[in-house]
Amino acid sequence: MGPLQVVLGTLCVLLLVVAVVLATQAVRKMLAVIRTGQPDGSRFGPVGPRLKNLAVESLGHTRMLKWSTIGAAHWFVMVGFYGLFLTLVEAFGEVFDPSFHLPLIGTWGIWNLFVDVIGLGTVLGILVLIVIRQKDHPRRTGRNGRFTGSNEGRGYFVEAVVLVIGICILSIRAAKIASGLDDAPGWSHPVSSALSNLFPDNADLVSVIAFVKIVVSLVWLIVIARNLTMGVAWHRFSAFFNIYFKREDDGAVALGPMQPMTSGGVPIDFEDPDEDAVFGRGKIEDFTWKGMLDFTTCTECGRCQSQCPAWNTGKPLSPKMVIMDLRDHLYAKAPYLVGAREVGDGKGDSAGGESVMTPEAPSMEQTWYSGFARIQGTNDAQAERPLVGTLEEGGVIDPDVLWSCTNCGACVEQCPVDIEHVDHINDMRRYQTLIESSFPSEAGVMLRNLENRGNPWGVSPSTRDEWMKDMPFPVRQVEGAIDDDVEYLFWVGCAGAIDDRAKKVTKAVAELLHTAGVEFAVLGSGETCTGDPARRMGNEFVFQQLAAENVETLNTVFEGREAGRRKIVATCPHCFNSINREYPQLGGDYDVVHHTQLLGQLVEEGRLTPVTPIDRKVTYHDPCFLGRHNKVYTPPREILDSVQGLRTQEMHRCKDRGFCCGAGGARMWMEEKIGSRINMNRTEEALELDPDVISTACPFCITMLSDAVNSKKEKGEAAEHVEVLDVSQILLRSMAPVGAAAAGAESGPQPGAEGTTDRGTAPQGTQHGETQQGQSGPGAAPAE
């Protein structure tokens, strides 16, 4: 051990002490902040499935590999970070003694081969990620880049650290080989052996490179210890916990049902709520500890942003920046949350000097795209800042950001660390609606209609029976308990019974079931809205009222029937999701299928046989609440594939990357005033394929896509023969003899023919309005 080794080794030990102390303090403060969140006892078990999912997502990189090149590169970087940690331990020995090897495994061939391969993979992987970040840099992509709004400087720092450490790992081994200090078998270090030709025979060089590796590693640790909002680095530790504690213990993403409204970790009893119950999230401390862990874990990768229909149509909502804003506000307000000092003492910073939890000022891109600059520091203004508010109010989240969300779930589906964006947005909506009574005015009409008439349009409940009048066979209606020979209760839904376009789908499904010999019955005027629009708007109270009424009705209908015979078929994915996955929260357990699932089964069993060829080109649009929220992708496509002559072509954005129609999250009932229209964006993508039919399986999607297609026709940008049809309507056409008409399957003009498709006229207020031109939107429903 020479003088060089003594000096470098001593510096490394001193730096290690500083880094460990700061890192320990940082972890303790981070945990203290997260513990201030509301309790949530649903996240801890069952342990086995959660551990299995953690292993699959982490080691298998299943979420990252949705983006194959990036996922593969990131896998090597991840494995290098954890798998090569022992090389950092070895470096502490090498800085004192260049010939040092780890005990037991230091000269083991398998270990050395692993270090060589993963070390090279780490270097190549981070170079790939660096190139991708530069290609997608906001200076090139502007608003369209997924890194727009991210803290670029932090990303550069982490990438540089990984690259330097990866190079150091290979260089230390190469310098050892060049100096004759490596005892491992030659076959175990092919990469290092090749690099050794670049290094002189100098043992001191081994110590110098080991010193650089240690210093860079510890500086990285010190930097992130002083920046608790640096998710691009902290996710290396917190992501494992975030994945383990994800909402669904079976590994599914946090989509489908909205969770019950809780206060203090306990569901709120809306019939007799506690006086101190917290309704939604009105302050940062109202979020659960898991929410705060979500905020801490965000990597700022922007996958959610790149898939968000609101962001992609010029609206201020970026799921990434919502989480970033909540994170930065959380840690800026942290001294108040952990009780470091009293609010209002006017001293600005927390006692004991500057807080390590003060966030770094956002970059210019981030400030601009957030809509307004965030209030910095931990002063009184930060503590008293409203969670949702305009620029003038100093809000953390702008109202336009909050109400732009369609609940499509693209952000949750794509997030590699299982952040639950939709749940957090809806929880903030709940507070705004129930406590502040602050929501888009046109949605208020919808809510009043739900309360007074049981449907969003505000029409008379008797209207629900009208679609049955011109059916070629009698439709059975349920009065009391359902007849024993009836297999399915057909849940028609509000749109299916009221909207003229959706009524055609209802008729088509009814005729197909009748043709297949499936005994079904409907509730008719006994139905009421499932409450989905109210719940997604944030009005949990109205949802609870409507859902409780429906559960009581359905339990009466199925009284005496055991599980497996309480069958419901629904045409609306929103109804399907509510009855199937949300009503169990209120004691309603039923066997619910979407009509495409049932029809697909009937086709497979030979009970429905398409016989008439249909020479049309079709592209299928995945409804968000059928696809991403409930993973029903295959049945609609299998039905289309069964129709002779039909040519299908997928849009670029399809299945789990499908693009929203713009109607979810109660957006069907709100004006679209900012940016371009989501339904137009989606329709333009479909029309690029030059289809004859745009098919879907949701009444809301039919409304949105039909309106967009009609607008395109008026402008001469779409052929007159282009139709928007439900999958069931196409199937019914293929069942009818040539030239025959079937209820709900009215044929439009053939390709190239003159005239427009007869889709019928929707009741007043059901057309989704062209708000950009000042026309009334769906929120302008008829008065009560």
HUQUI-V58805 format. One record per residue. N is the residue number from 1. RES is the residue in one letter. PSI is psi in whole degrees, -180 to 180 (* if undefined). OMEGA is omega as a letter, one per 20 degrees, with the letter a starting at -180 (* if undefined). Layout:
[[N | RES | PSI | OMEGA] [N | RES | PSI | OMEGA]]
//
This chain:
[[1 | M | 115 | a] [2 | G | 177 | r] [3 | P | -38 | r] [4 | L | -46 | a] [5 | Q | -37 | a] [6 | V | -45 | a] [7 | V | -50 | a] [8 | L | -41 | a] [9 | G | -41 | r] [10 | T | -43 | r] [11 | L | -40 | r] [12 | C | -42 | a] [13 | V | -44 | r] [14 | L | -43 | r] [15 | L | -35 | r] [16 | L | -43 | r] [17 | V | -47 | r] [18 | V | -46 | a] [19 | A | -42 | a] [20 | V | -41 | r] [21 | V | -49 | a] [22 | L | -41 | r] [23 | A | -40 | r] [24 | T | -44 | r] [25 | Q | -42 | a] [26 | A | -45 | a] [27 | V | -42 | r] [28 | R | -42 | a] [29 | K | -37 | r] [30 | M | -45 | r] [31 | L | -38 | r] [32 | A | -40 | r] [33 | V | -48 | a] [34 | I | -34 | r] [35 | R | -16 | r] [36 | T | -10 | r] [37 | G | 163 | r] [38 | Q | 148 | a] [39 | P | 153 | r] [40 | D | 99 | a] [41 | G | 5 | a] [42 | S | 2 | a] [43 | R | -4 | a] [44 | F | -25 | a] [45 | G | 174 | i] [46 | P | 143 | a] [47 | V | -44 | a] [48 | G | -57 | r] [49 | P | -36 | a] [50 | R | -42 | r] [51 | L | -39 | r] [52 | K | -46 | r] [53 | N | -38 | r] [54 | L | -44 | a] [55 | A | -43 | a] [56 | V | -48 | a] [57 | E | -36 | a] [58 | S | -60 | a] [59 | L | -39 | a] [60 | G | -15 | r] [61 | H | 39 | a] [62 | T | -36 | a] [63 | R | -40 | a] [64 | M | -34 | a] [65 | L | -1 | r] [66 | K | -25 | r] [67 | W | 88 | a] [68 | S | -52 | a] [69 | T | -48 | r] [70 | I | -42 | a] [71 | G | -44 | r] [72 | A | -43 | r] [73 | A | -43 | a] [74 | H | -32 | r] [75 | W | -45 | r] [76 | F | -39 | r] [77 | V | -42 | a] [78 | M | -49 | a] [79 | V | -36 | r] [80 | G | -40 | a] [81 | F | -46 | a] [82 | Y | -44 | a] [83 | G | -26 | a] [84 | L | 18 | r] [85 | F | -35 | a] [86 | L | -21 | r] [87 | T | -27 | r] [88 | L | -41 | r] [89 | V | -44 | a] [90 | E | -34 | a] [91 | A | -34 | r] [92 | F | -34 | r] [93 | G | -38 | a] [94 | E | -28 | r] [95 | V | -27 | r] [96 | F | -38 | a] [97 | D | 105 | a] [98 | P | -24 | a] [99 | S | 6 | a] [100 | F | 140 | r] [101 | H | 152 | r] [102 | L | 139 | r] [103 | P | 147 | r] [104 | L | -56 | a] [105 | I | -5 | a] [106 | G | -35 | a] [107 | T | 11 | r] [108 | W | 127 | a] [109 | G | -43 | a] [110 | I | -43 | r] [111 | W | -44 | a] [112 | N | -34 | r] [113 | L | -39 | r] [114 | F | -45 | a] [115 | V | -42 | a] [116 | D | -48 | a] [117 | V | -48 | a] [118 | I | -34 | r] [119 | G | -45 | r] [120 | L | -42 | r] [121 | G | -36 | r] [122 | T | -46 | a] [123 | V | -48 | a] [124 | L | -39 | a] [125 | G | -46 | a] [126 | I | -31 | r] [127 | L | -40 | r] [128 | V | -45 | a] [129 | L | -35 | r] [130 | I | -45 | r] [131 | V | -43 | a] [132 | I | -42 | r] [133 | R | -39 | r] [134 | Q | -36 | r] [135 | K | -36 | a] [136 | D | 15 | a] [137 | H | 141 | a] [138 | P | -28 | a] [139 | R | -21 | r] [140 | R | -41 | a] [141 | T | -16 | a] [142 | G | -135 | a] [143 | R | -21 | a] [144 | N | -13 | a] [145 | G | 145 | a] [146 | R | -14 | r] [147 | F | -2 | r] [148 | T | 126 | a] [149 | G | -14 | r] [150 | S | 159 | r] [151 | N | 94 | a] [152 | E | -39 | a] [153 | G | -40 | r] [154 | R | -39 | r] [155 | G | -44 | r] [156 | Y | -43 | a] [157 | F | -48 | a] [158 | V | -43 | r] [159 | E | -41 | r] [160 | A | -42 | r] [161 | V | -47 | a] [162 | V | -43 | a] [163 | L | -47 | a] [164 | V | -44 | a] [165 | I | -41 | r] [166 | G | -43 | r] [167 | I | -40 | a] [168 | C | -40 | a] [169 | I | -48 | r] [170 | L | -36 | a] [171 | S | -39 | r] [172 | I | -46 | a] [173 | R | -38 | r] [174 | A | -41 | r] [175 | A | -35 | r] [176 | K | -45 | a] [177 | I | -42 | a] [178 | A | -29 | a] [179 | S | 5 | r] [180 | G | 28 | a] [181 | L | 6 | a] [182 | D | 126 | a] [183 | D | 2 | a] [184 | A | 153 | r] [185 | P | 147 | a] [186 | G | -36 | a] [187 | W | -16 | a] [188 | S | -4 | r] [189 | H | 62 | a] [190 | P | -40 | a] [191 | V | -49 | a] [192 | S | -37 | r] [193 | S | -42 | r] [194 | A | -39 | r] [195 | L | -23 | a] [196 | S | -21 | r] [197 | N | -15 | a] [198 | L | -6 | a] [199 | F | 145 | r] [200 | P | 167 | r] [201 | D | 85 | a] [202 | N | 106 | a] [203 | A | -32 | a] [204 | D | -29 | a] [205 | L | -33 | r] [206 | V | -46 | a] [207 | S | -40 | a] [208 | V | -46 | a] [209 | I | -40 | r] [210 | A | -38 | r] [211 | F | -45 | r] [212 | V | -44 | a] [213 | K | -45 | a] [214 | I | -45 | a] [215 | V | -46 | a] [216 | V | -43 | a] [217 | S | -45 | a] [218 | L | -34 | r] [219 | V | -41 | r] [220 | W | -44 | a] [221 | L | -40 | r] [222 | I | -42 | a] [223 | V | -47 | a] [224 | I | -27 | r] [225 | A | -28 | r] [226 | R | -1 | a] [227 | N | 87 | a] [228 | L | -12 | r] [229 | T | 10 | a] [230 | M | 71 | a] [231 | G | -28 | r] [232 | V | -21 | r] [233 | A | -44 | a] [234 | W | -23 | a] [235 | H | -18 | r] [236 | R | -24 | r] [237 | F | -45 | a] [238 | S | -22 | a] [239 | A | -37 | a] [240 | F | -42 | r] [241 | F | -39 | a] [242 | N | -38 | r] [243 | I | -42 | a] [244 | Y | -42 | a] [245 | F | 17 | a] [246 | K | 162 | a] [247 | R | -46 | a] [248 | E | 122 | a] [249 | D | -14 | r] [250 | D | 4 | r] [251 | G | -7 | r] [252 | A | 154 | r] [253 | V | 164 | a] [254 | A | 64 | r] [255 | L | -177 | a] [256 | G | -115 | a] [257 | P | 143 | r] [258 | M | 146 | a] [259 | Q | 153 | r] [260 | P | 150 | r] [261 | M | 122 | a] [262 | T | 156 | r] [263 | S | 125 | a] [264 | G | 25 | r] [265 | G | 3 | a] [266 | V | 135 | r] [267 | P | 139 | a] [268 | I | 132 | r] [269 | D | 105 | a] [270 | F | -16 | r] [271 | E | -29 | r] [272 | D | 70 | a] [273 | P | 150 | r] [274 | D | 150 | a] [275 | E | -33 | a] [276 | D | 18 | r] [277 | A | 140 | r] [278 | V | 116 | a] [279 | F | 103 | a] [280 | G | -159 | a] [281 | R | 102 | r] [282 | G | -14 | r] [283 | K | 159 | a] [284 | I | -32 | a] [285 | E | -6 | r] [286 | D | -17 | r] [287 | F | 154 | r] [288 | T | 167 | r] [289 | W | -32 | r] [290 | K | -36 | r] [291 | G | -43 | r] [292 | M | -33 | r] [293 | L | -38 | r] [294 | D | -50 | a] [295 | F | -41 | a] [296 | T | -30 | a] [297 | T | -15 | a] [298 | C | 127 | a] [299 | T | -5 | a] [300 | E | 27 | a] [301 | C | -25 | r] [302 | G | 13 | r] [303 | R | -41 | r] [304 | C | -43 | a] [305 | Q | -41 | a] [306 | S | -24 | a] [307 | Q | -9 | a] [308 | C | 123 | r] [309 | P | -32 | r] [310 | A | -49 | a] [311 | W | -39 | a] [312 | N | -7 | r] [313 | T | 26 | r] [314 | G | 18 | r] [315 | K | 162 | a] [316 | P | -9 | a] [317 | L | 120 | r] [318 | S | 116 | r] [319 | P | -36 | r] [320 | K | -48 | a] [321 | M | -24 | r] [322 | V | -48 | a] [323 | I | -41 | r] [324 | M | -43 | r] [325 | D | -42 | r] [326 | L | -39 | r] [327 | R | -49 | a] [328 | D | -37 | r] [329 | H | -41 | r] [330 | L | -49 | a] [331 | Y | -24 | r] [332 | A | -33 | a] [333 | K | -2 | a] [334 | A | -42 | a] [335 | P | -33 | r] [336 | Y | -40 | a] [337 | L | -37 | a] [338 | V | 5 | r] [339 | G | 29 | a] [340 | A | -31 | r] [341 | R | 167 | a] [342 | E | 143 | r] [343 | V | 136 | r] [344 | G | 14 | r] [345 | D | -9 | r] [346 | G | 15 | a] [347 | K | -3 | r] [348 | G | -81 | a] [349 | D | 165 | a] [350 | S | 159 | r] [351 | A | 144 | r] [352 | G | 14 | r] [353 | G | -167 | a] [354 | E | 136 | r] [355 | S | 139 | r] [356 | V | -6 | a] [357 | M | 5 | r] [358 | T | 124 | a] [359 | P | 152 | r] [360 | E | 143 | r] [361 | A | 138 | a] [362 | P | 155 | r] [363 | S | 168 | r] [364 | M | -41 | r] [365 | E | -42 | a] [366 | Q | -44 | r] [367 | T | -46 | a] [368 | W | -47 | a] [369 | Y | -16 | r] [370 | S | -13 | r] [371 | G | -33 | r] [372 | F | 155 | a] [373 | A | 140 | r] [374 | R | 147 | r] [375 | I | 124 | a] [376 | Q | 162 | r] [377 | G | -177 | a] [378 | T | 39 | a] [379 | N | -177 | a] [380 | D | -37 | a] [381 | A | -38 | r] [382 | Q | -42 | a] [383 | A | -33 | a] [384 | E | 7 | a] [385 | R | 134 | r] [386 | P | 144 | r] [387 | L | -42 | r] [388 | V | 124 | a] [389 | G | 163 | a] [390 | T | 177 | r] [391 | L | -44 | a] [392 | E | -31 | r] [393 | E | -10 | a] [394 | G | 26 | a] [395 | G | 152 | r] [396 | V | -45 | r] [397 | I | 124 | r] [398 | D | 141 | r] [399 | P | -37 | r] [400 | D | -30 | r] [401 | V | -47 | a] [402 | L | -42 | a] [403 | W | 2 | r] [404 | S | -13 | a] [405 | C | 133 | r] [406 | T | 2 | a] [407 | N | 24 | a] [408 | C | -26 | r] [409 | G | 6 | a] [410 | A | -37 | a] [411 | C | -46 | a] [412 | V | -40 | a] [413 | E | -37 | a] [414 | Q | -18 | a] [415 | C | 124 | a] [416 | P | -13 | a] [417 | V | 20 | r] [418 | D | 43 | r] [419 | I | 143 | a] [420 | E | 67 | a] [421 | H | -48 | a] [422 | V | -42 | r] [423 | D | -43 | a] [424 | H | -40 | r] [425 | I | -44 | a] [426 | N | -33 | r] [427 | D | -37 | r] [428 | M | -36 | r] [429 | R | -39 | a] [430 | R | -45 | r] [431 | Y | -45 | a] [432 | Q | -38 | a] [433 | T | -49 | a] [434 | L | -35 | a] [435 | I | -47 | a] [436 | E | -15 | a] [437 | S | 41 | a] [438 | S | 104 | r] [439 | F | 166 | a] [440 | P | 132 | a] [441 | S | -37 | a] [442 | E | -27 | r] [443 | A | -23 | r] [444 | G | -34 | r] [445 | V | -44 | r] [446 | M | -44 | a] [447 | L | -41 | r] [448 | R | -38 | r] [449 | N | -39 | r] [450 | L | -44 | a] [451 | E | -40 | a] [452 | N | -33 | a] [453 | R | -10 | r] [454 | G | 14 | r] [455 | N | 154 | a] [456 | P | -24 | a] [457 | W | -17 | r] [458 | G | 19 | r] [459 | V | 168 | a] [460 | S | 141 | r] [461 | P | -27 | a] [462 | S | -19 | r] [463 | T | -25 | a] [464 | R | -17 | a] [465 | D | -12 | a] [466 | E | -32 | a] [467 | W | -21 | a] [468 | M | -16 | a] [469 | K | -36 | a] [470 | D | 20 | r] [471 | M | 145 | a] [472 | P | 4 | r] [473 | F | 155 | r] [474 | P | 133 | r] [475 | V | 124 | a] [476 | R | 138 | r] [477 | Q | 144 | a] [478 | V | 130 | r] [479 | E | 109 | a] [480 | G | -136 | a] [481 | A | 146 | a] [482 | I | 144 | r] [483 | D | 148 | a] [484 | D | -27 | a] [485 | D | -5 | r] [486 | V | 124 | a] [487 | E | -42 | a] [488 | Y | 140 | r] [489 | L | 122 | r] [490 | F | 108 | r] [491 | W | 106 | a] [492 | V | -40 | a] [493 | G | 163 | a] [494 | C | -51 | a] [495 | A | -43 | a] [496 | G | -23 | a] [497 | A | -17 | a] [498 | I | -46 | a] [499 | D | 129 | a] [500 | D | -36 | r] [501 | R | -43 | r] [502 | A | -29 | r] [503 | K | -32 | r] [504 | K | -36 | r] [505 | V | -43 | r] [506 | T | -45 | a] [507 | K | -40 | a] [508 | A | -46 | r] [509 | V | -44 | r] [510 | A | -43 | a] [511 | E | -37 | r] [512 | L | -43 | r] [513 | L | -41 | r] [514 | H | -43 | r] [515 | T | -38 | a] [516 | A | -4 | r] [517 | G | 22 | r] [518 | V | 121 | r] [519 | E | 123 | a] [520 | F | 162 | r] [521 | A | 161 | a] [522 | V | 164 | r] [523 | L | -20 | a] [524 | G | -130 | a] [525 | S | -7 | r] [526 | G | -11 | r] [527 | E | 153 | r] [528 | T | 166 | a] [529 | C | 142 | r] [530 | T | -19 | a] [531 | G | 1 | a] [532 | D | -47 | a] [533 | P | -39 | r] [534 | A | -43 | a] [535 | R | -43 | a] [536 | R | -24 | r] [537 | M | -23 | a] [538 | G | -2 | a] [539 | N | 81 | a] [540 | E | -30 | a] [541 | F | -48 | r] [542 | V | -40 | r] [543 | F | -46 | a] [544 | Q | -40 | r] [545 | Q | -52 | a] [546 | L | -43 | a] [547 | A | -42 | r] [548 | A | -40 | r] [549 | E | -44 | r] [550 | N | -40 | r] [551 | V | -41 | r] [552 | E | -43 | r] [553 | T | -48 | a] [554 | L | -39 | r] [555 | N | -34 | r] [556 | T | -43 | r] [557 | V | -43 | a] [558 | F | 18 | a] [559 | E | 128 | r] [560 | G | -11 | r] [561 | R | 135 | a] [562 | E | 167 | r] [563 | A | 138 | a] [564 | G | -17 | r] [565 | R | 11 | r] [566 | R | 64 | a] [567 | K | 135 | r] [568 | I | 137 | r] [569 | V | 133 | a] [570 | A | 143 | r] [571 | T | -21 | a] [572 | C | 122 | r] [573 | P | -28 | r] [574 | H | -43 | r] [575 | C | -45 | r] [576 | F | -46 | a] [577 | N | -43 | a] [578 | S | -52 | a] [579 | I | -39 | a] [580 | N | -38 | a] [581 | R | -14 | r] [582 | E | -32 | a] [583 | Y | -28 | r] [584 | P | -24 | r] [585 | Q | -20 | a] [586 | L | 16 | r] [587 | G | 19 | r] [588 | G | 101 | a] [589 | D | 116 | a] [590 | Y | 166 | r] [591 | D | 96 | a] [592 | V | 134 | r] [593 | V | 153 | r] [594 | H | 153 | a] [595 | H | -30 | r] [596 | T | -33 | r] [597 | Q | -45 | a] [598 | L | -45 | r] [599 | L | -38 | r] [600 | G | -39 | r] [601 | Q | -41 | r] [602 | L | -37 | r] [603 | V | -44 | a] [604 | E | -37 | a] [605 | E | -6 | a] [606 | G | 10 | r] [607 | R | -19 | r] [608 | L | 124 | a] [609 | T | 107 | r] [610 | P | 125 | a] [611 | V | -25 | a] [612 | T | 117 | r] [613 | P | 144 | r] [614 | I | 109 | a] [615 | D | 78 | a] [616 | R | 152 | r] [617 | K | 127 | a] [618 | V | 139 | r] [619 | T | 138 | a] [620 | Y | 132 | r] [621 | H | 123 | r] [622 | D | 116 | r] [623 | P | 136 | a] [624 | C | -42 | a] [625 | F | -11 | r] [626 | L | -42 | a] [627 | G | -85 | a] [628 | R | -42 | a] [629 | H | -29 | a] [630 | N | 5 | r] [631 | K | 32 | r] [632 | V | 94 | a] [633 | Y | -36 | a] [634 | T | -46 | a] [635 | P | -47 | r] [636 | P | -38 | a] [637 | R | -35 | r] [638 | E | -37 | r] [639 | I | -47 | r] [640 | L | -39 | r] [641 | D | -24 | a] [642 | S | -14 | a] [643 | V | 122 | a] [644 | Q | 140 | r] [645 | G | -15 | a] [646 | L | 131 | r] [647 | R | 124 | a] [648 | T | 144 | r] [649 | Q | 130 | a] [650 | E | 143 | r] [651 | M | 161 | a] [652 | H | -42 | r] [653 | R | 103 | a] [654 | C | 168 | r] [655 | K | -127 | a] [656 | D | -8 | r] [657 | R | 17 | r] [658 | G | 153 | a] [659 | F | 137 | a] [660 | C | 154 | r] [661 | C | -16 | r] [662 | G | 0 | a] [663 | A | -12 | a] [664 | G | 171 | r] [665 | G | 29 | a] [666 | A | 10 | r] [667 | R | -18 | r] [668 | M | -27 | a] [669 | W | 13 | r] [670 | M | 149 | r] [671 | E | 147 | r] [672 | E | 90 | a] [673 | K | -15 | a] [674 | I | 136 | r] [675 | G | -163 | r] [676 | S | 167 | a] [677 | R | 135 | a] [678 | I | -42 | a] [679 | N | -32 | r] [680 | M | -41 | r] [681 | N | -47 | a] [682 | R | -41 | a] [683 | T | -38 | r] [684 | E | -38 | r] [685 | E | -41 | r] [686 | A | -43 | a] [687 | L | -22 | r] [688 | E | -23 | r] [689 | L | -2 | a] [690 | D | 56 | a] [691 | P | 160 | r] [692 | D | -30 | a] [693 | V | 133 | r] [694 | I | 115 | a] [695 | S | 152 | r] [696 | T | -169 | a] [697 | A | 40 | a] [698 | C | 132 | a] [699 | P | -34 | r] [700 | F | -42 | r] [701 | C | -39 | r] [702 | I | -44 | r] [703 | T | -50 | a] [704 | M | -45 | a] [705 | L | -37 | r] [706 | S | -44 | r] [707 | D | -41 | a] [708 | A | -42 | r] [709 | V | -44 | r] [710 | N | -40 | r] [711 | S | -40 | r] [712 | K | -37 | r] [713 | K | -40 | r] [714 | E | -31 | a] [715 | K | -1 | a] [716 | G | 20 | a] [717 | E | 3 | r] [718 | A | 143 | r] [719 | A | 148 | a] [720 | E | -25 | a] [721 | H | -7 | a] [722 | V | 130 | a] [723 | E | 156 | r] [724 | V | 115 | a] [725 | L | 149 | r] [726 | D | 154 | r] [727 | V | -39 | a] [728 | S | -34 | r] [729 | Q | -38 | r] [730 | I | -43 | r] [731 | L | -42 | a] [732 | L | -38 | r] [733 | R | -38 | a] [734 | S | -14 | r] [735 | M | -23 | a] [736 | A | 142 | r] [737 | P | 153 | a] [738 | V | 129 | r] [739 | G | -13 | a] [740 | A | 150 | r] [741 | A | 142 | r] [742 | A | 145 | r] [743 | A | 130 | r] [744 | G | -3 | a] [745 | A | 34 | a] [746 | E | 130 | a] [747 | S | 141 | r] [748 | G | -177 | r] [749 | P | 147 | r] [750 | Q | 161 | r] [751 | P | 128 | r] [752 | G | -11 | a] [753 | A | 159 | r] [754 | E | 156 | r] [755 | G | 168 | a] [756 | T | 164 | r] [757 | T | 136 | r] [758 | D | 97 | r] [759 | R | -2 | a] [760 | G | 172 | a] [761 | T | 128 | r] [762 | A | 153 | r] [763 | P | 154 | a] [764 | Q | 130 | r] [765 | G | -9 | a] [766 | T | -15 | r] [767 | Q | 136 | r] [768 | H | 112 | a] [769 | G | 154 | r] [770 | E | 81 | a] [771 | T | -22 | r] [772 | Q | -27 | r] [773 | Q | 8 | r] [774 | G | 5 | r] [775 | Q | 163 | a] [776 | S | 143 | r] [777 | G | -173 | a] [778 | P | -21 | r] [779 | G | -17 | a] [780 | A | 53 | a] [781 | A | 161 | a] [782 | P | 149 | a] [783 | A | 159 | a] [784 | E | * | *]]
//
